């Protein structure tokens, strides 16, 4: 089974323009994400896929593998589907370009879904992490997910879901981490499915799969990391990077 990683990377971003080219520990965010993905050792190939010559040059000049998108795309999955059409592979993992703390343990759990799925019933799997901070739960930039008893996704929302009617319910909230793993054929099919009302309203691309009756297997991880959506997120990432890379005292 050939497994590849695709990192979609746009230069423009509504909340934080040029965020992928910001400095994180002496390298850009996008290159840190590329490095982290390669360093997991889980992939036969790792690609950055971009519409930006700036990002293209950044990865190419540092010896990375990068592809230029030919068309404009509404989502990262649309972008990588264009690129992967001509690449021989079985599983495609979509790693977000603003995830410089991508790590092996969570991705290994994600890939295990397909390695254990001998009947090929699962087309798409993704990660979720339990969150307890009320500010994060109510933050629309934090996408929440609810699942059934088998951890198949029921819905994704920027609103706090589920609604806690009573404190005795012991409600749990799960943040959707924007890492997806597809079988190749369903990924290519994704680009042919029209965007419907719920996806258009929430601006969450994986809702497209649910609206068209597809199954998404959610995998819980305990490692949250930091997704860089705002300058405040970058500041947190810089602090975490320094903390993780302190030289041991002698």
C-alpha positions in Angstrom: 0.0 0.0 0.0 1.6 3.2 -1.2 0.9 6.2 1.2 1.7 9.8 0.3 1.2 13.1 2.1 0.0 16.2 0.3 0.3 19.7 2.0 -2.0 22.2 0.3 -0.5 25.7 0.7 -2.2 29.0 -0.3 -0.3 32.3 0.1 -3.4 34.3 0.8 -5.5 33.8 3.9 -8.5 35.9 5.0 -7.6 35.9 8.7 -3.8 36.0 8.4 -2.4 36.8 5.0 1.0 35.2 4.2 0.8 33.1 7.4 2.7 30.2 5.8 5.7 32.4 5.1 6.0 33.7 8.7 9.1 32.9 10.7 9.0 30.0 13.1 12.3 29.1 14.7 14.3 30.4 11.8 12.3 28.8 9.1 8.9 29.5 7.5 5.8 27.9 8.8 5.2 26.0 5.5 8.8 24.6 5.5 8.5 23.6 9.2 5.2 21.7 8.3 7.0 20.0 5.4 9.9 19.0 7.6 7.7 17.7 10.3 5.7 15.6 7.9 8.8 14.1 6.2 10.3 13.4 9.7 7.4 11.1 10.7 8.8 8.5 8.3 5.3 7.3 7.5 5.1 8.4 3.8 6.6 7.1 0.6 6.4 10.7 -0.7 5.6 14.1 0.7 4.5 17.0 -1.6 3.6 20.6 -1.0 0.9 21.7 -3.5 0.5 25.5 -3.9 -0.8 28.3 -6.1 1.9 30.6 -5.0 5.3 31.1 -6.7 6.6 32.4 -3.4 5.8 29.2 -1.6 6.9 27.1 -4.6 10.3 28.7 -4.5 10.6 28.4 -0.7 10.1 24.6 -0.8 12.1 24.0 -4.0 15.1 26.1 -3.0 15.3 24.0 0.2 15.3 20.7 -1.6 11.7 19.8 -0.9 9.1 18.4 -3.4 6.6 20.9 -4.5 3.9 21.0 -7.2 2.1 24.1 -8.7 -1.6 24.0 -9.0 -3.0 24.6 -12.5 -6.5 25.7 -11.4 -8.1 27.8 -8.7 -9.7 25.7 -5.9 -12.3 26.2 -3.2 -10.6 23.8 -0.7 -7.4 22.1 0.1 -8.8 18.7 -0.8 -9.8 20.1 -4.3 -6.2 21.3 -4.7 -4.6 18.0 -3.8 -7.0 16.0 -5.9 -5.8 17.8 -9.0 -2.2 17.0 -8.1 -2.7 13.4 -7.0 -4.7 12.4 -10.2 -1.4 11.6 -12.0 0.4 10.0 -9.0 0.2 6.3 -8.3 -0.8 5.8 -4.7 -3.4 4.1 -2.5 -3.8 6.5 0.5 -3.4 10.3 0.4 -3.0 12.2 3.7 -3.9 15.9 3.5 -1.7 17.7 6.1 -2.6 21.4 6.5 0.2 23.8 5.7 -0.3 25.7 9.0 0.4 22.6 11.2 4.1 22.8 11.9 3.8 20.5 14.9 2.5 17.6 12.8 3.7 14.4 14.6 4.0 10.6 14.1 1.7 9.2 16.8 -1.5 10.8 15.6 -0.8 10.1 11.9 0.0 6.5 12.7 -3.4 6.1 14.4 -5.0 7.7 11.3 -3.3 5.3 8.9 -4.2 2.3 11.0 -7.9 2.9 10.0 -7.0 1.8 6.4 -4.5 -0.9 7.4 -7.3 -2.6 9.5 -10.1 -2.0 6.9 -9.7 -5.1 4.8 -13.1 -4.7 3.2 -12.3 -1.1 2.2 -15.5 0.3 3.8 -13.8 3.6 5.0 -13.2 6.2 2.3 -12.0 9.0 4.6 -10.6 9.3 8.1 -9.7 12.3 10.2 -8.5 13.3 13.6 -10.2 14.8 16.6 -9.0 15.9 20.1 -11.0 16.4 23.3 -11.1 20.1 24.4 -12.3 21.6 27.7 -11.4 25.3 27.4 -14.7 27.3 27.2 -13.0 29.9 25.0 -11.9 27.3 22.5 -15.2 25.5 22.5 -17.0 28.8 21.7 -14.4 30.0 19.2 -15.7 29.8 15.6 -12.2 29.3 14.3 -12.2 26.0 16.2 -14.2 23.4 14.3 -16.1 20.9 16.5 -17.2 17.4 15.5 -19.8 15.0 17.0 -19.8 11.3 16.2 -21.9 8.2 16.7 -20.9 5.2 18.9 -18.5 3.9 16.2 -16.8 7.3 15.9 -18.3 8.0 12.5 -18.8 11.7 12.1 -22.4 13.0 12.4 -21.6 16.7 11.9 -18.9 19.4 12.0 -19.6 22.9 13.1 -18.0 26.2 14.1 -20.7 26.4 16.8 -20.3 24.6 20.1 -21.8 21.1 19.5 -23.4 19.4 21.2 -25.5 22.0 23.1 -25.2 21.3 26.8 -28.8 21.5 28.0 -27.9 20.5 31.6 -24.6 20.3 33.5 -25.4 16.8 34.6 -25.0 15.6 31.0 -21.2 15.6 31.3 -21.0 16.9 27.8 -17.7 16.3 25.9 -16.4 18.5 23.1 -14.1 17.4 20.3 -12.0 19.7 18.1 -11.6 18.6 14.5 -7.9 18.6 13.5 -7.7 19.5 9.8 -5.8 16.3 8.8 -7.6 14.0 6.4 -6.6 10.6 5.0 -8.4 9.5 1.8 -8.4 6.5 -0.4 -7.4 7.9 -3.8 -10.6 7.2 -5.7 -12.9 8.9 -3.2 -10.6 11.9 -3.1 -10.9 12.3 -6.9 -14.7 11.8 -6.5 -14.8 14.6 -3.9 -13.9 17.2 -6.5 -16.9 16.2 -8.6 -19.4 16.5 -5.8 -21.2 19.9 -5.7 -20.9 22.2 -2.6 -24.3 22.1 -0.9 -25.9 24.4 1.7 -24.3 23.2 4.9 -20.8 23.3 3.6 -21.4 26.7 2.1 -22.8 28.0 5.4 -20.1 26.6 7.7 -17.1 26.8 5.3 -16.0 23.3 6.4 -15.0 21.1 3.4 -15.5 17.7 5.0 -19.2 18.5 5.4 -19.5 17.9 1.6 -18.8 14.2 2.3 -21.5 14.0 4.9 -24.1 15.9 2.7 -23.5 13.3 0.0 -23.9 10.3 2.3 -20.3 9.4 2.7 -18.8 8.0 5.9 -16.0 9.7 7.8 -14.1 7.7 10.5 -12.9 9.9 13.3 -9.8 9.0 15.2 -9.2 10.5 18.7 -5.7 11.8 19.5 -4.5 13.4 22.7 -2.0 15.6 20.9 -3.6 19.0 20.1 -0.7 20.9 18.6 -1.2 24.4 17.2 -2.9 25.4 13.9 -1.8 28.8 12.8 -4.9 30.8 11.8 -4.1 34.1 13.4 -1.1 36.2 14.6 -2.0 35.1 18.1 -1.7 31.5 17.1 1.7 32.2 15.6 2.9 33.8 18.9 1.8 30.6 20.7 3.6 28.5 18.2 6.8 30.5 18.6 6.6 30.0 22.4 6.0 26.2 21.9 8.8 26.0 19.4 11.3 27.6 21.8 10.1 25.4 24.7 10.5 22.2 22.6 13.9 23.2 21.3 15.7 24.6 24.4 19.3 23.5 24.7 19.8 21.3 27.7 21.6 23.1 30.5 25.1 21.9 31.3 
